[in-house]
């Protein structure tokens, strides 16, 4: 007779082996209905309840909640009442231990075409803002590829995109933050006003300094299409050198494409994508339009991979479709869930239900599935210096051996004496002819490590801690939406929290909001769980 541990292993093995079938038959339809309910709710809100003119009233309601907390039992610190499963983080912060404050702010407030800014409430999503701006000839300077990501979540966390080699991280495109601080007052923080210290510490703070109630964001002028050039490169040094060259990492005066990224399909093979804003006016160019997000189209990264054999090519992609090109396959994470999901027959028949909504996947996460999110998979975005790109690829292959890998070049600025959680780039990381910034990149590693695919012993804890050690040594930073494996002291060695701690004291956040480390650390003991799930099933 099987004991409980062996029975659990067999059940998990069966679920893993049949995950694609289960997700197709049960998960996708349920996710589609789940999303439909939310779309109806959002439509109802925008049609009957939305009113930018009532923004100040909604903010005053939030202030009253904070002041009520301040006048009562302050044994519990504050957090938003938004359910955990609506966030894109892989972790589940225990909000039941906090005093929850409702922050129902979903409106686009105003567009200032003279100042090239848009003012929004924090719960506006990437999908919302692209629908609003692109028909008017604009987009955000930094636009994430996932439609469900919220602009406030990106502001309090971090965002990076394929325009970041020109402007830097999402935080560089924030003109102003409007924040309700611990005493219930509202402050407007900009980079050069009396709240500049708060302005520089809000990015990467994950809601631990105040409640965000408004954002003013930089926008850029655009054209309807992106003229995309696909450049396949064979040889690690060649593609690393090529992307450094195209990004302007070696020469700040060099003209660069509007959008730039690379997808690495093996240690020696990559496709670099260089896009420029374009109009499509001729019959010849119209024939090259590719609607990459149509439900029957292959997943974007599979389309990109085809150029390794086809050779260099070009096409025109409608701008909004380019910006959301990875949404359908959640980059390439969906392949580990539905291995046959890119088959033409599947796409034709069921592609319209893709992707399974992240909120639904998180809402239905069980403890066993939660453990699998880091013991059987890797899902990490890491900011690393581009002069160490070859080493990044090498260590990722050694530790995880999963491809593709995403590379987005991104400027990291030296803001001098202004504080923030990121340290200035080191001298050897800075652009040779512009000492105000260094070229870094997002290393996106998503998928199932080869050892797990081969049913071999995989120590996720050891692998991730080694990756974090490398990240700290070269002056990089992991995005904090994903699981971290650092102790508190290791976290404080990686991030510069000196200004953050001063700001917490100055604005009363110590007594009012959880500390950053406590907010972003995994809600489970990753080391203990990692050991339990390490043995192959």
Secondary structure per residue as TSV (DSSP state, phi and psi in degrees):
chain	resnum	aa	ss	phi	psi
A	1	X	-	360.0	136.1
A	2	X	-	-73.5	135.4
A	3	X	-	-78.9	173.3
A	4	X	H	-63.2	-39.9
A	5	X	H	-64.0	-43.1
A	6	X	H	-68.7	-38.9
A	7	X	H	-63.1	-41.8
A	8	X	H	-61.3	-42.8
A	9	X	H	-61.5	-41.1
A	10	X	H	-69.0	-38.8
A	11	X	H	-64.4	-44.6
A	12	X	H	-64.0	-40.9
A	13	X	H	-59.5	-43.7
A	14	X	H	-64.8	-42.8
A	15	X	H	-62.4	-40.4
A	16	X	H	-65.3	-45.7
A	17	X	H	-66.3	-26.8
A	18	X	T	-116.2	22.7
A	19	X	H	-60.2	-41.9
A	20	X	H	-62.4	-43.5
A	21	X	H	-64.9	-44.7
A	22	X	H	-63.3	-43.6
A	23	X	I	-66.5	-36.9
A	24	X	I	-69.1	-45.1
A	25	X	I	-77.7	-36.9
A	26	X	I	-112.8	-51.0
A	27	X	I	-65.5	-48.0
A	28	X	H	-63.2	-50.4
A	29	X	H	-60.2	-41.4
A	30	X	H	-65.0	-41.2
A	31	X	H	-63.3	-40.7
A	32	X	H	-62.7	-45.6
A	33	X	H	-66.0	-40.2
A	34	X	H	-57.1	-47.1
A	35	X	H	-68.2	-36.4
A	36	X	H	-61.5	-41.5
A	37	X	H	-59.8	-43.5
A	38	X	H	-68.7	-35.6
A	39	X	H	-65.3	-40.9
A	40	X	H	-63.6	-42.6
A	41	X	H	-61.0	-45.4
A	42	X	H	-65.0	-38.7
A	43	X	H	-62.3	-44.3
A	44	X	H	-61.1	-42.4
A	45	X	I	-61.8	-49.9
A	46	X	I	-66.7	-34.4
A	47	X	I	-77.0	-39.3
A	48	X	I	-118.3	-23.3
A	49	X	I	-113.3	-27.3
A	50	X	-	-63.8	134.1
A	51	X	-	-161.5	97.7
A	52	X	G	-54.0	-29.6
A	53	X	G	-65.8	-18.3
A	54	X	G	-96.4	11.0
A	55	X	H	-55.9	-47.4
A	56	X	H	-61.8	-36.7
A	57	X	H	-64.5	-41.4
A	58	X	H	-66.1	-37.9
A	59	X	H	-66.5	-40.6
A	60	X	H	-61.8	-33.6
A	61	X	H	-65.6	-37.1
A	62	X	H	-67.6	-41.8
A	63	X	H	-58.9	-40.9
A	64	X	H	-62.9	-39.7
A	65	X	H	-62.5	-41.4
A	66	X	H	-68.0	-41.4
A	67	X	H	-68.7	-33.1
A	68	X	H	-63.3	-42.4
A	69	X	H	-61.5	-44.6
A	70	X	H	-63.9	-28.0
A	71	X	H	-92.3	-4.9
A	72	X	S	-112.6	-147.8
A	73	X	-	-76.3	111.8
A	74	X	-	-98.1	24.2
A	75	X	S	-68.0	-27.2
A	76	X	S	-101.5	134.6
A	77	X	-	-80.2	165.6
A	78	X	E	-95.7	151.5
A	79	X	E	-152.1	170.6
A	80	X	E	-73.2	155.9
A	81	X	-	-84.5	-1.0
A	82	X	S	-61.4	129.6
A	83	X	-	-59.8	145.0
A	84	X	G	-54.1	-38.6
A	85	X	G	-71.7	-11.1
A	86	X	G	-84.3	-12.8
A	87	X	S	-85.8	159.1
A	88	X	S	-90.6	2.4
A	89	X	-	-67.6	149.5
A	90	X	S	-81.2	-13.6
A	91	X	S	-93.8	168.6
A	92	X	-	-127.1	82.7
A	93	X	-	-61.6	132.9
A	94	X	-	-77.9	92.1
A	95	X	G	-74.2	-16.0
A	96	X	G	-67.4	-17.9
A	97	X	G	-85.3	-2.4
A	98	X	S	-114.5	164.2
A	99	X	E	-85.3	116.0
A	100	X	E	-89.8	132.0
A	101	X	E	-114.9	126.8
A	102	X	-	-76.8	129.1
A	103	X	-	-128.6	73.0
A	104	X	-	-86.2	75.7
A	105	X	-	-121.3	103.2
A	106	X	-	-123.7	8.2
A	107	X	-	-100.1	146.6
A	108	X	E	-84.8	121.3
A	109	X	E	-91.1	-44.5
A	110	X	E	-166.1	156.8
A	111	X	E	-122.2	125.1
A	112	X	E	-113.0	98.2
A	113	X	T	-73.9	-21.6
A	114	X	T	-72.5	-44.4
A	115	X	T	-86.7	-7.5
A	116	X	T	57.6	51.8
A	117	X	E	-136.8	158.1
A	118	X	E	-129.7	138.6
A	119	X	E	-109.0	128.6
A	120	X	E	-137.1	160.5
A	121	X	-	-86.6	158.6
A	122	X	T	-67.2	-23.5
A	123	X	T	-88.7	3.4
A	124	X	-	-63.2	133.6
A	125	X	B	-95.8	167.0
A	126	X	H	-59.3	-40.7
A	127	X	H	-60.5	-41.7
A	128	X	H	-63.5	-48.3
A	129	X	H	-72.5	-32.4
A	130	X	H	-70.5	-36.4
A	131	X	H	-63.9	-33.7
A	132	X	H	-79.1	-44.2
A	133	X	H	-85.0	-43.1
A	134	X	G	-60.9	-42.8
A	135	X	G	-60.1	-21.5
A	136	X	G	-90.1	-2.7
A	137	X	T	90.9	22.4
A	138	X	E	-134.5	165.7
A	139	X	E	-152.5	167.0
A	140	X	E	-65.2	148.6
A	141	X	S	-62.3	-33.1
A	142	X	S	-128.0	112.3
A	143	X	-	-124.3	114.8
A	144	X	-	-66.4	159.5
A	145	X	S	-88.4	-4.3
A	146	X	-	-104.8	119.3
A	147	X	T	-61.9	-30.3
A	148	X	T	-81.7	-11.1
A	149	X	-	-63.3	139.1
A	150	X	B	-96.2	149.4
A	151	X	H	-67.6	-33.0
A	152	X	H	-70.2	-38.7
A	153	X	H	-62.3	-40.5
A	154	X	H	-66.3	-36.4
A	155	X	H	-68.9	-38.5
A	156	X	H	-83.7	-17.8
A	157	X	S	-105.5	-112.5
A	158	X	-	-157.5	149.7
A	159	X	-	-140.8	148.6
A	160	X	-	-149.5	145.1
A	161	X	-	-145.6	-174.2
A	162	X	T	-80.0	2.2
A	163	X	T	-98.2	-1.8
A	164	X	H	-71.2	-17.8
A	165	X	H	-68.0	-13.1
A	166	X	H	-98.6	-38.1
A	167	X	H	-121.1	-14.2
A	168	X	-	95.4	-161.2
A	169	X	S	-68.1	165.7
A	170	X	G	-49.9	-39.7
A	171	X	G	-61.6	-26.4
A	172	X	G	-70.0	-20.8
A	173	X	G	-98.9	7.9
A	174	X	E	-90.3	118.9
A	175	X	E	-81.4	-41.3
A	176	X	E	-154.4	145.8
A	177	X	E	-110.6	136.6
A	178	X	E	-109.8	120.4
A	179	X	E	-133.5	135.4
A	180	X	E	-90.0	115.5
A	181	X	-	-92.0	-175.4
A	182	X	T	-62.3	-28.1
A	183	X	T	-88.2	3.5
A	184	X	S	91.7	-1.5
A	185	X	-	-84.6	158.2
A	186	X	E	-104.9	130.8
A	187	X	E	-123.8	149.7
A	188	X	E	-111.0	110.7
A	189	X	E	-101.1	124.6
A	190	X	-	-124.7	173.6
A	191	X	T	-73.4	-10.9
A	192	X	T	-135.2	18.3
A	193	X	S	-103.6	-169.0
A	194	X	T	-66.7	-15.5
A	195	X	T	-105.6	26.7
A	196	X	H	-60.9	-33.8
A	197	X	H	-63.4	-40.6
A	198	X	H	-67.5	-41.0
A	199	X	H	-53.5	-45.2
A	200	X	H	-76.7	-19.0
A	201	X	H	-99.6	-13.6
A	202	X	H	-64.0	-41.0
A	203	X	T	-61.2	140.4
A	204	X	T	70.4	8.7
A	205	X	-	-90.0	-18.1
A	206	X	T	53.6	44.7
A	207	X	T	73.6	23.6
A	208	X	S	-103.5	8.4
A	209	X	S	-120.0	-13.6
A	210	X	-	165.7	178.2
A	211	X	E	-98.6	118.9
A	212	X	E	-73.0	127.1
A	213	X	E	-121.9	-6.5
A	214	X	E	-167.0	153.7
A	215	X	E	-139.6	140.0
A	216	X	E	-115.3	120.7
A	217	X	E	-120.6	145.0
A	218	X	E	-73.0	137.7
A	219	X	E	-118.9	164.0
A	220	X	E	-129.3	154.5
A	221	X	E	-78.7	142.8
A	222	X	-	-136.9	172.3
A	223	X	-	-114.7	168.7
A	224	X	S	-66.3	-23.3
A	225	X	E	-128.3	161.2
A	226	X	E	-111.3	121.4
A	227	X	E	-83.7	104.6
A	228	X	E	-99.9	128.9
A	229	X	E	-109.7	127.6
A	230	X	E	-101.5	121.9
A	231	X	E	-120.6	96.9
A	232	X	E	-74.3	137.1
A	233	X	E	-133.1	130.8
A	234	X	E	-108.5	126.1
A	235	X	S	112.3	122.9
A	236	X	H	-59.9	-48.9
A	237	X	H	-62.9	-35.8
A	238	X	H	-65.2	-46.2
A	239	X	H	-74.5	-30.8
A	240	X	H	-66.2	-45.6
A	241	X	H	-63.3	-38.8
A	242	X	H	-65.3	-43.4
A	243	X	H	-73.0	-32.0
A	244	X	H	-64.0	-40.9
A	245	X	H	-64.2	-48.9
A	246	X	H	-67.6	-29.1
A	247	X	H	-78.1	-16.1
A	248	X	T	85.3	13.5
A	249	X	T	-60.6	-30.7
A	250	X	T	-98.3	-9.3
A	251	X	-	-158.3	106.8
A	252	X	T	-68.4	-18.0
A	253	X	T	-86.0	-7.7
A	254	X	S	-71.5	135.6
A	255	X	-	-71.4	132.4
A	256	X	-	-119.5	156.0
A	257	X	-	-65.7	160.3
A	258	X	S	-66.7	-41.1
A	259	X	E	-124.8	138.7
A	260	X	E	-147.1	132.2
A	261	X	E	-159.3	167.7
A	262	X	E	-139.5	143.8
A	263	X	E	-117.0	119.5
A	264	X	E	-95.8	119.7
A	265	X	E	-98.3	-17.7
A	266	X	E	-161.5	172.8
A	267	X	T	-56.9	-29.0
A	268	X	T	-110.1	3.3
A	269	X	E	-134.1	130.7
A	270	X	E	-148.5	157.0
A	271	X	E	-119.8	122.9
A	272	X	E	-95.4	135.7
A	273	X	E	-116.3	121.4
A	274	X	E	-120.4	117.4
A	275	X	E	-120.0	144.6
A	276	X	E	-129.5	147.3
A	277	X	E	-63.0	140.8
A	278	X	E	-151.2	153.8
A	279	X	-	-99.5	153.7
A	280	X	-	-118.8	112.3
A	281	X	-	-124.4	-24.5
A	282	X	S	-98.0	158.9
A	283	X	H	-62.1	-37.9
A	284	X	H	-62.6	-43.7
A	285	X	H	-71.0	-37.7
A	286	X	H	-61.0	-30.4
A	287	X	T	-68.6	-16.6
A	288	X	T	-98.6	6.8
A	289	X	B	-72.0	132.1
A	290	X	-	-126.1	114.8
A	291	X	-	-84.8	84.2
A	292	X	T	-68.5	-18.6
A	293	X	T	-96.5	2.1
A	294	X	S	-58.9	145.7
A	295	X	T	-61.5	-28.4
A	296	X	T	-89.6	-2.7
A	297	X	S	-80.3	149.5
A	298	X	-	-62.7	153.8
A	299	X	-	-54.1	142.9
A	300	X	H	-58.4	-42.7
A	301	X	H	-67.5	-28.2
A	302	X	H	-70.2	-38.6
A	303	X	H	-60.2	-44.5
A	304	X	H	-62.6	-42.2
A	305	X	H	-60.7	-29.9
A	306	X	T	-61.7	-22.6
A	307	X	H	-76.2	-11.9
A	308	X	H	-62.1	-33.0
A	309	X	H	-95.0	-37.0
A	310	X	H	-72.2	-29.8
A	311	X	-	94.0	-178.6
A	312	X	S	-59.9	140.3
A	313	X	E	-153.8	176.6
A	314	X	E	-149.6	159.2
A	315	X	E	-164.2	173.7
A	316	X	E	-115.2	129.3
A	317	X	E	-119.1	127.2
A	318	X	E	-52.0	136.9
A	319	X	H	-54.4	-49.7
A	320	X	H	-63.5	-35.2
A	321	X	H	-67.6	-36.4
A	322	X	H	-64.2	-46.6
A	323	X	H	-61.1	-31.6
A	324	X	T	-108.1	26.1
A	325	X	T	-62.5	-28.7
A	326	X	T	-95.6	1.2
A	327	X	T	-66.4	-42.1
A	328	X	T	-62.3	-40.9
A	329	X	T	-104.4	10.6
A	330	X	T	47.0	59.9
A	331	X	T	62.6	-101.9
A	332	X	T	-135.0	17.4
A	333	X	T	-64.9	-32.7
A	334	X	H	-62.7	-25.7
A	335	X	H	-61.5	-35.2
A	336	X	H	-73.2	-18.9
A	337	X	H	-91.1	-45.5
A	338	X	-	-127.3	87.9
A	339	X	T	-57.3	-27.6
A	340	X	T	-98.6	12.0
A	341	X	T	-66.6	-19.7
A	342	X	T	-94.8	2.5
A	343	X	S	-65.8	136.3
A	344	X	H	-53.8	-37.7
A	345	X	H	-67.4	-41.3
A	346	X	H	-62.7	-46.5
A	347	X	H	-62.0	-42.1
A	348	X	H	-63.8	-41.2
A	349	X	H	-87.3	-38.6
A	350	X	H	-126.0	-1.9
A	351	X	G	-58.4	-25.7
A	352	X	G	-67.1	-14.8
A	353	X	G	-92.3	-5.3
A	354	X	-	-81.1	153.0
A	355	X	S	-87.6	163.8
A	356	X	-	-61.5	132.0
A	357	X	-	-67.6	131.7
A	358	X	H	-54.4	-38.1
A	359	X	H	-62.7	-41.2
A	360	X	H	-66.1	-43.3
A	361	X	H	-61.3	-39.5
A	362	X	H	-74.7	-36.4
A	363	X	H	-61.1	-34.3
A	364	X	T	-99.0	11.7
A	365	X	-	-71.1	126.2
A	366	X	-	-96.9	166.6
A	367	X	H	-54.8	-39.4
A	368	X	H	-66.8	-41.9
A	369	X	H	-65.8	-39.9
A	370	X	H	-59.3	-43.2
A	371	X	H	-62.5	-36.9
A	372	X	H	-68.3	-22.2
A	373	X	H	-63.6	-23.8
A	374	X	H	-122.7	-17.8
A	375	X	H	-86.8	-24.7
A	376	X	T	-115.7	-7.8
A	377	X	-	-137.8	164.3
A	378	X	E	-126.5	134.3
A	379	X	E	-143.4	93.6
A	380	X	E	-139.2	138.3
A	381	X	E	-117.1	128.6
A	382	X	E	-133.3	130.2
A	383	X	E	-85.7	119.3
A	384	X	E	-136.7	151.4
A	385	X	E	-69.0	134.8
A	386	X	G	-68.6	-20.2
A	387	X	G	-72.4	-5.7
A	388	X	G	-112.6	26.3
A	389	X	H	-62.9	-43.4
A	390	X	H	-59.9	-43.0
A	391	X	H	-65.3	-34.6
A	392	X	H	-60.0	-48.3
A	393	X	H	-63.3	-42.2
A	394	X	H	-61.7	-48.2
A	395	X	H	-71.8	-32.9
A	396	X	H	-63.6	-42.1
A	397	X	H	-66.3	-41.8
A	398	X	H	-64.9	-39.7
A	399	X	H	-84.8	-36.7
A	400	X	T	-121.2	-36.5
A	401	X	-	50.0	52.7
A	402	X	-	-130.7	135.5
A	403	X	-	-131.0	158.8
A	404	X	-	-72.2	169.2
A	405	X	E	-124.4	138.7
A	406	X	E	-95.9	141.0
A	407	X	E	-133.1	118.6
A	408	X	E	-118.1	115.8
A	409	X	E	-67.0	146.0
A	410	X	E	-155.6	131.3
A	411	X	E	-72.9	136.9
A	412	X	E	-115.2	121.9
A	413	X	E	-91.2	150.0
A	414	X	-	-96.1	106.2
A	415	X	-	-93.0	19.3
A	416	X	T	65.8	-128.8
A	417	X	T	-77.7	-7.8
A	418	X	-	-69.8	138.8
A	419	X	-	-83.4	179.9
A	420	X	-	157.0	169.6
A	421	X	S	-78.7	-15.1
A	422	X	S	-100.0	136.0
A	423	X	-	-79.0	156.6
A	424	X	-	-61.8	151.4
A	425	X	-	-57.1	145.6
A	426	X	-	-70.1	157.8
A	427	X	G	-53.0	-40.6
A	428	X	G	-75.1	-8.5
A	429	X	G	-96.5	-9.5
A	430	X	E	-82.4	153.3
A	431	X	E	-62.1	133.5
A	432	X	T	-55.0	-34.6
A	433	X	T	-115.9	22.5
A	434	X	E	-154.9	100.3
A	435	X	E	-79.5	3.2
A	436	X	E	-83.4	-10.8
A	437	X	E	-153.1	160.1
A	438	X	E	-125.3	149.4
A	439	X	E	-88.6	117.5
A	440	X	E	-110.6	-171.4
A	441	X	E	-155.8	154.5
A	442	X	E	-85.1	124.1
A	443	X	E	-99.7	107.5
A	444	X	E	-99.4	112.0
A	445	X	E	-115.3	107.3
A	446	X	E	-131.0	129.9
A	447	X	E	148.2	-165.3
A	448	X	-	-106.0	120.9
A	449	X	-	-57.3	149.8
A	450	X	H	-59.2	-38.0
A	451	X	H	-62.2	-36.4
A	452	X	H	-68.6	-43.2
A	453	X	H	-60.6	-34.4
A	454	X	T	-88.7	7.1
A	455	X	T	60.2	37.3
A	456	X	-	-104.6	168.2
A	457	X	-	-67.3	124.5
A	458	X	-	-129.7	121.1
A	459	X	-	-97.2	91.7
A	460	X	H	-63.2	-36.3
A	461	X	H	-64.5	-47.7
A	462	X	H	-62.6	-43.4
A	463	X	H	-63.9	-45.7
A	464	X	H	-70.8	-36.6
A	465	X	H	-67.7	-34.3
A	466	X	H	-68.6	-38.0
A	467	X	H	-66.5	-39.6
A	468	X	H	-65.5	-36.8
A	469	X	H	-63.1	-45.0
A	470	X	H	-61.0	-43.5
A	471	X	H	-59.4	-45.2
A	472	X	H	-66.9	-39.5
A	473	X	H	-64.0	-36.8
A	474	X	T	-93.1	1.8
A	475	X	T	84.1	34.8
A	476	X	-	-107.9	-176.5
A	477	X	E	-149.8	132.4
A	478	X	E	-80.5	143.6
A	479	X	-	-62.0	139.0
A	480	X	T	-93.7	10.7
A	481	X	T	-77.4	-19.9
A	482	X	S	-100.4	167.6
A	483	X	-	-61.6	135.6
A	484	X	-	-113.0	154.3
A	485	X	-	-120.8	12.0
A	486	X	-	-81.7	146.9
A	487	X	-	-73.2	169.7
A	488	X	H	-60.0	-42.7
A	489	X	H	-65.9	-37.1
A	490	X	H	-67.6	-37.8
A	491	X	H	-62.7	-42.7
A	492	X	H	-71.5	-22.7
A	493	X	H	-77.5	-32.9
A	494	X	H	-76.9	-47.9
A	495	X	S	-97.9	147.3
A	496	X	-	-90.3	102.2
A	497	X	-	-100.4	9.4
A	498	X	H	-62.4	-49.1
A	499	X	H	-67.7	-39.0
A	500	X	H	-58.4	-44.1
A	501	X	H	-67.0	-38.0
A	502	X	H	-64.7	-41.3
A	503	X	H	-66.1	-39.2
A	504	X	H	-59.9	-41.0
A	505	X	H	-68.9	-46.9
A	506	X	H	-60.2	-40.0
A	507	X	T	-104.5	15.6
A	508	X	T	72.6	19.1
A	509	X	H	-75.7	-23.6
A	510	X	H	-57.6	-41.1
A	511	X	H	-86.1	-16.0
A	512	X	H	-104.4	-30.1
A	513	X	B	-132.6	149.9
A	514	X	-	-59.8	156.0
A	515	X	-	-72.4	152.7
A	516	X	H	-53.8	-48.1
A	517	X	H	-61.4	-42.8
A	518	X	H	-66.1	-28.8
A	519	X	H	-75.9	-34.9
A	520	X	H	-104.5	-12.4
A	521	X	S	-66.9	150.2
A	522	X	-	-58.4	144.4
A	523	X	S	-77.4	-7.2
A	524	X	S	-116.8	162.4
A	525	X	-	-78.6	95.0
A	526	X	H	-64.2	-32.4
A	527	X	H	-67.4	-47.6
A	528	X	H	-63.4	-49.2
A	529	X	H	-64.5	-38.7
A	530	X	H	-59.8	-39.6
A	531	X	H	-67.3	-39.2
A	532	X	H	-64.7	-34.7
A	533	X	T	-100.4	9.7
A	534	X	-	-73.6	-37.5
A	535	X	S	-65.8	141.0
A	536	X	-	-63.7	145.0
A	537	X	-	-73.7	360.0
